[in-house]
Amino acid sequence: MLQTQIASFADGRYFNQIIEAATVRGFSGVNISRFSERMLEYQGAIWWLPIRKDLRTDEEAHKTFYNFLFGHAEARTEYDLPQALKSAADKFDDLPFNMNGPFYNKEDFARFFCSELVAAGLERAGIVGTVNCSEVTPIDLCRWDIYEQDYFLLKPDTDGSSPTITRHNTLDPSDWNL
């Protein structure tokens, strides 16, 4: 999420935007949207997981992360449904003799799915080491040990429940260096 200030707002107001790989307003790919609008449209729970302070101190890393995301939004990089589906089938990735299974994704940034885009931005910024971003699912991201201990539910699930993130902040991103 990023904050944008409009020059015509003399009182210093701003609005929040989100960069995501999703289908928004008829385009499936990397989009920039007003966060408040996406919260209303999104069917499911929404959390905010703040990155640990020690990983947010490098201003160049911050710029690199957002430049990567903005670059793909400006290029209108398309959504990658096949890789999104295959990334969720991790059970079949590892075969004997260091072979990869039929659902293993080779890293490919020609198109993006949601968590792949975020993982690639974090990798480019040096917040995580080398990972196969095309194998990272949304729950994988939530489980990486790069966040503050507290996370925040911004919107409950469509049934009104307030789910939790199991094993939040417990896994080393280097486990995705496949």
N, C-alpha and C positions, 0 to 999 in steps of 0.2 A: 504494500500500500504506500502511496506517496501523497504528500500534501501539495496542493497547487494554490497559489495566490494569484488572483486576478488583479491586474494593475488598476482597474477602475474601482476596486473596493478600497476606498480611502480609510476605512476603519480597520484594515488589516485582516479582514475575514479570509478564510480559505475553504476549500473543499477537498475531500479525500478522493483519490482515484485508485484504481486497481489495474494492474497489467496481468492478463491471464491468457492462457490458451483454452478457448472455449467457443461455443457457438453463441454469438451475441449479435442481435440486430441483423440476422441473416448471413453473417460471415462466420465461418468456422476456422478459427486460427487465433493468432496473437492479437489481442484487442486491448485498448485502454478505455475504461468506463468509469463513470461516477460510482464510487463504492456504495453510496446509499441506494442507488437504483438497482445495482446487482444484488444487494442484500434482499430487496423486495422480490426480485425475480427468482432468486436461487431456491431450488427445492432441496432443502437439507440443512443440516447444522453448519454453522460457520464459527470457527475459532480464530483467535489471534494468539500466535506463539511468538513472543518477543525473542529475538536473537540475543544471546548472552552479551553483556556489555563489553567483555574483553574481545569479542569478535566484531564489535561495531566501532572500534576506535580509529581504524585506518580509513581516512577520508578518500584516498585513492581507490581502495577496495569498494567503498560505497558507490563512487562514481562509476567504476567498472561494472558493477552489478547492474545499476540502472541503465547505463549506456547499452549494455547487452540486451536488456529487456526492451528498451525504447527502439533499438535498431531492428529487432524482429517485429515490433508493432508497426513501425514505419514501413518495413518491407512487406507487411501483411503476410507473414509466414503462415502457411496453412496448418490446420489441425491434423494430427497423425492418429487417426482412430485405430488402424491395425497395430501399431506399436503400443498404444494405450491398452488394448485388449491383451496383447501378448505379455506385457510387463506384469500383469496380474497373475499370470500362470507360472509363478516361480517354482512350484513343486517339480516341474519337469525340466528345469534349466540345467541341472548338473547330471551329467552321465558319466559312466566310468571312463578312465583314460583321458581325463580333462577335456572331454567332448561336451558340446552344448546341445541341449535338447531342442525340439522343434519350436518352442515358444520363446527361446532366448532372443533378445534384441541386440544386434550390433549397434553401437552408438551411431546415430545419424541425426544431424540437425537440419535436414532439408525441410522437415515439418516437425511440429511439437505437439505433445500432449501436456496437460497442466503441470504435473509434478516434474516432468522431464525439463520443462522450461525453467522452473525454479532451481532445480538441481544444477542445471548448466550455468545459470547465473551465479549461484553460490560457488561453483567450481572456478569459474572465470575470475571471480573476485578474490579467490584464495581463502574463502571462509571454510571450505572443505577441500581436502586433497583431491587427487584424481579419482573419479568415480565413473561408472558406466551410467550416465544420466538416463539413458533410454531404458534402463531396468528399474528406475525409481518410481514407486507408487506413492500416492498421497499419504498413506499410513506410514510408509517408510520414512518420508520426510519428517512426519510428526515424531517419529521414534529416534531420529538422529540426536546425538548428545551435543547440540549446538544452541540450545535455548535456555532462557531463564527457567527456574523451577516452576513458576506459576504461569499458567496459560488461561485464556479467558474465552468463555462461550459468548459470542456476540449475537447469535441467533440460534434458538433451539431447532430441533428437527421438525419436520412438517407435522408430526403427530404430537408436538408440544413437549416431547421428552428432552431432557438435558443430559445427553450422553457424555461419557468421559473418553479420554484417549488412552487406551491400554498401552502400557510400557512406554509412555511418553519420556523422551529424553534419555533413552537407555542404550542406544546402539551407536557404534562407531561408524561414521560414513565410509571409512576406508573398506568396510566389508562389501561395498558396492564397486570396488575396484576390480572388476572381473575381466 
